[in-house]
Amino acid sequence: MKRVNTYESGGDSDDEFIDSSLSPRDYEYDHEHVNSRKKRRGVIEKRRRDRINHCLTELRRLVPQAISKEGSTKLEKAEILQMTVDHLRS
């Protein structure tokens, strides 16, 4: 396996390892596989963020203190969580 600096070739990471035993066709398949995995990871991460944001919106609707502050300023995620904790403790 030899090490290739992908900074010069415009890659995402600083260093990449290439298996010298791979044929060009195998390397192309491997490279496509890595790219598709990165895309899937991005989609999965977006779904996770959307789910978190949806749950925070629900908390903002359910916590009385957050409802009263809703019109004045946009609440930060940490504020919504803190208000939820305070509400559950009371």
C-alpha positions, 0 to 999 in steps of 0.5 A, spaced: 500 500 500 502 506 498 500 513 501 498 519 496 497 526 498 490 528 496 491 535 498 495 536 491 490 532 487 484 536 490 481 530 495 477 531 501 482 528 506 490 530 507 492 523 506 489 517 502 492 510 502 492 506 495 492 499 495 498 498 489 495 491 488 488 494 485 487 494 478 485 501 475 478 498 475 478 495 482 481 502 484 475 506 480 470 501 484 473 502 490 473 510 489 466 510 487 464 506 493 467 511 498 464 517 495 457 513 495 458 512 502 460 519 504 453 521 500 449 516 504 453 518 511 450 526 509 443 523 508 443 520 514 446 526 518 441 530 515 435 526 517 438 526 524 439 533 525 432 534 522 429 529 527 433 533 533 430 539 530 423 536 530 423 534 537 426 541 539 420 544 536 415 539 539 418 541 546 417 548 545 410 547 543 409 543 550 413 547 555 409 553 558 415 557 559 417 556 552 410 558 549 410 565 553 417 567 550 416 564 543 413 571 540 419 575 543 425 572 540 428 566 537 429 561 542 436 557 542 436 550 542 440 550 549 434 554 552 429 550 550 432 544 553 434 548 559 426 550 560 424 543 559 429 541 564 426 546 569 419 544 567 420 537 569 423 539 575 417 543 578 
